[in-house]
Amino acid sequence: MSKYRPNVAAIILSEKYPDICEFFIAQRNDIKNVKNVWQFPQGGIDYGESPLEALYRELEEEIGTSNVEVLAEYPEWLKYNFPTGNIRTKMYPFKGQRQKYFLVKLRDNTLINLDTNVPEFVRYKFVNYENIFVNIVYFKRPIYKKVLEYFKKEGYIS
């Protein structure tokens, strides 16, 4: 078994894209030892599931909709380690996650619903590029920076 949990992550642009480039971030409700944890939606890939199938399922489970248009996919899998404490314990036996990132856009008039069967987030907001890193939990910043810089270089975001 791999020490890294297979996972997908969604960088969600609002329905105002490309006119306005704002990113969806949400505050987790289940990480007790780190305050104010904001992140992009993400989740595990189930056995036999493709990354794209997992993306749509995870969006339904976490934000109540999969009504998105996939704009791009990061070309590689990226890994990060969980910090010690609550998160690592919750995700045992994995020491981190191996992730596939997708850049998606909410379709017009899509409603976000965080009150899902098993809510993971307490609130969400849309922020500009600069404010992503002010809000995002520290241990995810290096990967977010790498992925966002790639999508920026490819011309998807400004």
N, C-alpha and C positions, 0 to 999 in steps of 0.2 A: 504494500500500500504506500502511496506517495505521502510525504509529509505535508504536502500542500493540497488544500481543498480546491477542486475545480470550481470556478466561479465566473459569473458574467457581471459586468457593470454597465450602467447606462448613464451617459452624459446627455441630459435632456435639455434641449433648447425650447424656449417658449414658442407659442404659435405665431409670435411677432417676427420670428426669424424669416428671412435674412435682413429685414429692415432694422430690427433691433436685436442685438445679440445678448440675451440674458439666459442664465443657467439655473436649472432647478436644483436646489439642495434641500435636504430634510434633516430634522433633528431626531436622533434615535431616542427611544424610550427605555432601552434595556441595558445600557452600559453605566453601571453604578460608580465605578472608581475613576471615571474621567468625566468631568463636567462639560456640558454643552457640546455634545458630539454631533457634528453636522457632516453629511456625506452625500454622495450620489447614490441612487438606488443600486443595489447589487444583491446577488444571491447565488446559492449553490446550483450546480448543474446536476440533475438527477441522472442515474444510470440509464444509458440508452438515449439520452436527450442530446440534441445538438445545441451548440451555444445560442443560436438564434431562437430555437424553441424555448430554451431556458430564459432568454431575455424577455420574451413576451409573457411567459408564465410569471416570472418574478415581478414584472411591472404590474400585472393584475393583482398579485398577492400584496405588494407593498404600497402602491399608489392608486389601486382600484381601477386602472385602465391600462390597456395595451394599444390604445389608439394613437400610434406613433408612426412616423415615416423614418425608416433607417436611412441615414445620410452617408455613413461611412463606418468602417470597422478598423480598429487598430491592427496592424499587420502581424503583431507578435503577441504571445502570452507573456504576462508580467507577473512577478512574484513579490510578495511582501510578507514579513513575519509579524505575527501578533505581538503586541507588547505584553509584558508579564502582567499577571493579575486576572481580573474578572473575564476579560475577553479570551485569553488563552485557555482558561479553565472551561469556559462555555464551549469552545470549539475543539476540545480534546478529542481525538489524538493528534489533530493537525497542529503544526507549528506556524502555519500561515496560509495564504491563499495564492492560487495561480489563476490569474484573471484574464478574460478577454473583454476588451472595451468596445462599446458601440456608441456612436454619436447619432442621436435621434432627435426628431422634432415632433412636438405635440401637434396633432392635427387640429384644425379650427374647431372651436367650441368644445374642446375636450374638457371634461370635469375630472378633477383630482379628488379622490376620496381616501383619506388616510384611515378611516374607520373600517378596516378590512377584517377578515376572520381572525387573524392574529396580527394586530397592529404592531408595526415596528417603529413608526415615526409618530411624534406628537405634533409637529408642525412643519411647514415648508415655506420657502420663499424663493423668489427669483432674484438673482444677483448678477452684476456685471462681472467681467473677467477678473478684474483687480480684487473684487470682494470675495471671490471663491476662497482664496488662500487665507483671508482674515478669519473665515468661518470654519474651514475644514479642520478636522481633528489632525493633530501633528503627525501621526504615523502614516497617514495616507498622502500627505503633501508631495513627497518626491515622485510617486507614481502619477498622481494627478497632473503635476507639472510636466512630466515627460509626455503623457498622452495629450494634454491640451496643447503643448508646443508642437507636437506632430500635426494635430488637426489645424492649427494655426498656419504652419508651414505649407500644408496642403491646400490652404485657401478656404477651408470650411468655416472658420471663425476668425473674428477680428478683435 
